[in-house]
Amino acid sequence: MNVKLVYRLPTIEEYNLLRRSVEWPEFDVELVKRALSNTLFSVIAEVDEGVAVGMGRVIGDNAIYFHIQDVIVRSDCQGTGVGALLMKELLAYVDRHSGKNTNIGLMCSKGREPFYLHFGFVERPTEKFGSGMIKVVSD
Ligand SMILES: CC(C)(COP(=O)(O)OP(=O)(O)OC[C@H]1O[C@@H](n2cnc3c(N)ncnc32)[C@H](O)[C@@H]1OP(=O)(O)O)[C@@H](O)C(=O)NCCC(=O)NCCS
């Protein structure tokens, strides 16, 4: 598979298509539009003249707190190194904009922890950190 990394936002359609391919819920178009426009950095893995098979983006305050979000590789392209290529680009972006004690967070899908361990992330809780918490708005 010939994969090309492109530094751009996904289109709304690409975003929802990639989410659907990994059975993640889709969001309303207006929400996606606003979310994507507030992205700090986005990278897309393309094959066959621009077909997006993977994406990842960085959100946050661009200095102290960064969050890795929407790391997705289309299911039929998983396990071929695309996810790792995307992560390297996301972390390189953070590296260029971070300082001492900068914090890179992510919400890991269940079972995907080993993927992120490759890139220096640690599983919470640790001796110092609690579990981390989340609240999903239902309507
Ligand atoms: C998680 C995901 C992004 C990984 O992408 P990928 O292209 O399949 O991963 P890669 O082929 O680049 O794998 C990189 C390394 O991570 C490992 N890895 C990838 N997924 C893994 C998993 N679920 N469990 C354990 N190890 C995993 C690979 O074995 C590989 O290790 P190696 O370098 O020692 O061989 C992809 O499976 C995906 O999109 N999943 C659905 C969406 C998702 O859960 N995204 C993560 C959000 S938290």
The ligand as an ORCA input file, in Angstrom:
! r2SCAN-3c Opt
* xyz 0 1
  C      -5.262      2.105     16.991
  C      -4.950      2.311     15.528
  C      -4.900      3.811     15.219
  C      -3.577      1.691     15.225
  O      -3.249      1.959     13.873
  P      -2.504      0.844     13.002
  O      -2.188      1.460     11.689
  O      -3.304     -0.387     12.987
  O      -1.196      0.614     13.873
  P       0.274      0.274     13.330
  O       0.159     -0.766     12.270
  O       0.963      1.536     12.952
  O       0.926     -0.324     14.633
  C       1.972      0.309     15.326
  C       2.355     -0.569     16.459
  O       1.297     -0.621     17.425
  C       0.861     -1.963     17.604
  N      -0.586     -1.973     17.716
  C      -1.469     -1.358     16.897
  N      -2.739     -1.564     17.312
  C      -2.620     -2.335     18.430
  C      -3.554     -2.887     19.341
  N      -4.857     -2.696     19.211
  N      -3.083     -3.630     20.354
  C      -1.751     -3.839     20.510
  N      -0.823     -3.335     19.691
  C      -1.246     -2.591     18.677
  C       1.308     -2.712     16.358
  O       1.476     -4.084     16.617
  C       2.610     -2.019     16.047
  O       3.634     -2.526     16.890
  P       5.098     -2.925     16.324
  O       5.667     -1.637     15.783
  O       5.819     -3.404     17.540
  O       4.853     -3.917     15.278
  C      -5.986      1.623     14.612
  O      -6.064      0.265     14.975
  C      -7.370      2.228     14.683
  O      -7.689      3.180     13.981
  N      -8.239      1.647     15.523
  C      -9.623      2.108     15.643
  C      -9.721      3.505     16.168
  C      -8.983      3.650     17.489
  O      -9.213      2.906     18.425
  N      -8.112      4.655     17.530
  C      -7.365      4.947     18.730
  C      -8.113      5.953     19.495
  S      -7.782      5.907     21.174
*
